[in-house]
Amino acid sequence: MTQPIKDSLLEQERFELKPKSGGGLLSYEVWGYLKQTKTIVTRYNLAYINHSIFNGDNGRVLGFDNAHGFHHRHYMGKIEEVDFVSYEATLERFQQEWLEFVNQTRGKKS
């Protein structure tokens, strides 16, 4: 009988952003395991948090995760299911959307 593979925290990083970079916080949490030489991601939570832009959803302006049994995207309090290709593709999408959001909002002065 084979034992179930136990996942563990692979990455947990938080980056405080300077105002000229949009302010707020980038948070990356990734769980998984190694299978031979390949990393298998089982759970992830990627988030751009900025309470000065959005107070709902614990300040999460943008995020991707696979909690609750499905892959989904958070944007300003709205949640939508997303097609999942790979963790790497999801990470790339998150980074692109975050940069696009910051570039759009940075030019706006109140």
DOLO-131872 format. One record per residue (C-alpha): z, x, y. Coordinates in steps of 0.2 Angstrom, whole numbers, plus 5000, padded with zeros to 4 digits. Each point is the difference from the previous one (the first is absolute). Layout:
N
ZXY...
***
This chain:
110
500050005000499550075017501249995014499449925016499550125014501250005014499450025017500950105013499850025019498650125003499950005019501149935014499650065017500349935018499150065015500749965017498549985012500050065018499449875013498450095002499649974982500549825001501850014998501049924985500150074983498950034985500849974983499350054983500949964983499250034984500649984982499250054984499950134986499050154994498949974985499450174994499350075016499649845009501249905012500149824996500649895015501049854994500749945017499750045018500549945017499050075016500649945017499750025018501649945009500249975018501249885007499350015018498449934993500649874987501849954996499749894985499950074982501250135005498950075013498550034987498449995010498950064986500450034982499450004982501049984984500049934983501749924999500149824993498750044987498550015011499150125012500149945018499850045018501349965014499449985017501149945014500949884989498549944990499850054982498350004990499650054983498850154999498950064986500750164992498950144996501250154999501650055010499050145008498749875007501549895006500850155008498350055009499849825006501849995007499750175009498349945007500749835006501650085008498950125010498849865005501549895006500850145009498450055009499749825005501849975007500250175008498749965013500849845005501350015014501149855003
***
